Amino acid sequence: MRRIAVAVLEAMVLLPLTGCGGHSVLGCRLRSVDKGPYVAKNDAVLRRVPVYPGSYLVGSFSYGIPAPNACSGRENGPPYDHFYTRRTFSKPSGTARGKIIRFYRKTLAPEWRLVGYSVADPPIDSTFERDRALLYVSETDRYWVVEVDHAASRER
């Protein structure tokens, strides 16, 4: 009974202080964005990005970026502000270094805007932006990676 009373008292005190439906207290974030729907939107963006010919998917995962205004003291844990979805692909045998990056620079334009890249020659990565989405492509000797956040450029 005491636990219920404490929970009710906490709700009475905390709910009026929340700024976004129970997500924050005095500007301090308590809950993460919903991973499932967020990652589904990332996946929708990735479905519209062509896969470099001859590549095959090696792995895929999504990871959360901690909220900058989190109430907890955990540096790399929840609550999460947003999620990146990363896919790793095999690099076709005999593909020259930089060819995949040049392919994406050509293929994604003009729909995506090139907003960042390393100055290496040949190129090893590029970052693109479209609407609110941010897309990163990089390559190594054996693999290449594409990573997206569908809402990276939204106001946080």
RANOR-V992967 format. One record per residue. N is the residue number from 1. PHI is phi in whole degrees, -180 to 180 (999 if undefined). NEAR is the number of other ideal C-beta (glycine too) atoms within 8 Angstrom. D_FIRST is the distance of its C-alpha to the first C-alpha in Angstrom with 2 decimals. Layout:
BEGIN
n:N phi:PHI near:NEAR d_first:D_FIRST
n:N phi:PHI near:NEAR d_first:D_FIRST
END
This chain:
BEGIN
n:1 phi:999 near:4 d_first:0.00
n:2 phi:-63 near:5 d_first:3.79
n:3 phi:-62 near:6 d_first:5.45
n:4 phi:-64 near:7 d_first:5.25
n:5 phi:-63 near:8 d_first:6.37
n:6 phi:-65 near:8 d_first:8.78
n:7 phi:-63 near:8 d_first:10.01
n:8 phi:-65 near:8 d_first:10.76
n:9 phi:-62 near:8 d_first:12.43
n:10 phi:-59 near:8 d_first:14.34
n:11 phi:-63 near:8 d_first:15.51
n:12 phi:-66 near:8 d_first:16.69
n:13 phi:-83 near:8 d_first:18.57
n:14 phi:-79 near:10 d_first:19.92
n:15 phi:-58 near:8 d_first:21.01
n:16 phi:-65 near:6 d_first:23.56
n:17 phi:-89 near:8 d_first:25.01
n:18 phi:-76 near:12 d_first:25.66
n:19 phi:-100 near:7 d_first:29.27
n:20 phi:-151 near:6 d_first:29.28
n:21 phi:59 near:4 d_first:26.46
n:22 phi:89 near:8 d_first:23.77
n:23 phi:-87 near:9 d_first:26.32
n:24 phi:-146 near:12 d_first:26.88
n:25 phi:-127 near:9 d_first:25.66
n:26 phi:49 near:6 d_first:28.58
n:27 phi:82 near:6 d_first:30.96
n:28 phi:-104 near:9 d_first:29.07
n:29 phi:-78 near:11 d_first:28.62
n:30 phi:-104 near:10 d_first:25.31
n:31 phi:-124 near:7 d_first:26.33
n:32 phi:-80 near:10 d_first:29.54
n:33 phi:-64 near:8 d_first:31.94
n:34 phi:-72 near:6 d_first:31.58
n:35 phi:-61 near:11 d_first:33.80
n:36 phi:-55 near:6 d_first:34.94
n:37 phi:-64 near:7 d_first:36.41
n:38 phi:-65 near:13 d_first:37.75
n:39 phi:-67 near:11 d_first:39.57
n:40 phi:-60 near:8 d_first:40.85
n:41 phi:-71 near:10 d_first:42.60
n:42 phi:-62 near:15 d_first:44.04
n:43 phi:-61 near:9 d_first:45.33
n:44 phi:-61 near:9 d_first:46.93
n:45 phi:-65 near:12 d_first:48.87
n:46 phi:-64 near:11 d_first:49.98
n:47 phi:-64 near:6 d_first:51.29
n:48 phi:-91 near:5 d_first:53.75
n:49 phi:-100 near:10 d_first:55.06
n:50 phi:-66 near:4 d_first:57.91
n:51 phi:-92 near:7 d_first:57.86
n:52 phi:-55 near:11 d_first:60.90
n:53 phi:-55 near:5 d_first:63.42
n:54 phi:87 near:5 d_first:63.49
n:55 phi:-88 near:11 d_first:60.01
n:56 phi:-135 near:5 d_first:57.21
n:57 phi:-69 near:9 d_first:53.47
n:58 phi:-98 near:7 d_first:52.41
n:59 phi:-168 near:6 d_first:48.72
n:60 phi:-149 near:8 d_first:46.15
n:61 phi:-159 near:6 d_first:42.76
n:62 phi:-124 near:11 d_first:40.62
n:63 phi:-137 near:7 d_first:38.96
n:64 phi:-88 near:11 d_first:36.69
n:65 phi:-106 near:9 d_first:37.75
n:66 phi:-58 near:13 d_first:34.99
n:67 phi:-66 near:10 d_first:34.29
n:68 phi:-68 near:6 d_first:36.14
n:69 phi:-109 near:7 d_first:33.36
n:70 phi:-68 near:11 d_first:30.50
n:71 phi:-79 near:8 d_first:27.59
n:72 phi:-78 near:7 d_first:27.49
n:73 phi:-93 near:3 d_first:30.15
n:74 phi:-78 near:8 d_first:31.27
n:75 phi:-71 near:5 d_first:34.91
n:76 phi:-117 near:4 d_first:35.37
n:77 phi:-113 near:6 d_first:31.97
n:78 phi:-67 near:10 d_first:29.87
n:79 phi:-78 near:12 d_first:29.45
n:80 phi:-96 near:12 d_first:32.86
n:81 phi:-85 near:12 d_first:35.11
n:82 phi:-161 near:12 d_first:37.49
n:83 phi:-129 near:14 d_first:38.88
n:84 phi:-102 near:11 d_first:42.42
n:85 phi:-115 near:14 d_first:43.79
n:86 phi:-119 near:11 d_first:46.61
n:87 phi:-124 near:11 d_first:49.19
n:88 phi:-110 near:10 d_first:51.73
n:89 phi:-122 near:14 d_first:55.06
n:90 phi:-71 near:8 d_first:58.05
n:91 phi:-96 near:13 d_first:61.09
n:92 phi:-56 near:9 d_first:64.11
n:93 phi:-55 near:4 d_first:66.74
n:94 phi:83 near:4 d_first:69.45
n:95 phi:-76 near:9 d_first:67.52
n:96 phi:-66 near:6 d_first:68.78
n:97 phi:-59 near:8 d_first:66.31
n:98 phi:95 near:11 d_first:65.45
n:99 phi:-65 near:9 d_first:66.45
n:100 phi:-67 near:12 d_first:62.92
n:101 phi:-63 near:16 d_first:62.01
n:102 phi:-63 near:10 d_first:65.26
n:103 phi:-59 near:9 d_first:64.48
n:104 phi:-71 near:12 d_first:61.16
n:105 phi:-60 near:11 d_first:62.72
n:106 phi:-79 near:7 d_first:65.31
n:107 phi:-70 near:7 d_first:63.19
n:108 phi:-79 near:11 d_first:60.27
n:109 phi:-75 near:8 d_first:62.56
n:110 phi:-93 near:3 d_first:62.73
n:111 phi:-65 near:5 d_first:59.29
n:112 phi:-111 near:10 d_first:57.60
n:113 phi:-103 near:6 d_first:58.59
n:114 phi:-72 near:11 d_first:59.23
n:115 phi:-120 near:7 d_first:57.23
n:116 phi:-170 near:5 d_first:57.46
n:117 phi:-169 near:9 d_first:59.25
n:118 phi:-81 near:6 d_first:60.50
n:119 phi:-92 near:4 d_first:64.13
n:120 phi:-66 near:6 d_first:65.00
n:121 phi:-132 near:5 d_first:68.07
n:122 phi:-75 near:10 d_first:67.54
n:123 phi:-65 near:12 d_first:64.24
n:124 phi:-114 near:11 d_first:61.10
n:125 phi:-162 near:11 d_first:58.41
n:126 phi:-157 near:13 d_first:57.86
n:127 phi:-120 near:12 d_first:55.04
n:128 phi:-125 near:14 d_first:55.23
n:129 phi:-133 near:12 d_first:53.45
n:130 phi:-145 near:8 d_first:53.33
n:131 phi:52 near:5 d_first:51.38
n:132 phi:-100 near:7 d_first:48.02
n:133 phi:-84 near:13 d_first:48.38
n:134 phi:-123 near:11 d_first:49.47
n:135 phi:-125 near:15 d_first:51.28
n:136 phi:-121 near:12 d_first:52.44
n:137 phi:-127 near:15 d_first:55.09
n:138 phi:-141 near:10 d_first:56.36
n:139 phi:-141 near:13 d_first:58.60
n:140 phi:-123 near:8 d_first:59.58
n:141 phi:-65 near:5 d_first:62.39
n:142 phi:-113 near:5 d_first:60.53
n:143 phi:-135 near:11 d_first:57.64
n:144 phi:-137 near:13 d_first:56.68
n:145 phi:-129 near:12 d_first:53.28
n:146 phi:-125 near:12 d_first:52.06
n:147 phi:-138 near:11 d_first:48.78
n:148 phi:-141 near:14 d_first:47.28
n:149 phi:-130 near:12 d_first:44.59
n:150 phi:-65 near:11 d_first:44.99
n:151 phi:-131 near:10 d_first:43.62
n:152 phi:-63 near:10 d_first:44.71
n:153 phi:-96 near:8 d_first:46.59
n:154 phi:-74 near:6 d_first:43.90
n:155 phi:-69 near:2 d_first:42.70
n:156 phi:-98 near:5 d_first:39.69
END
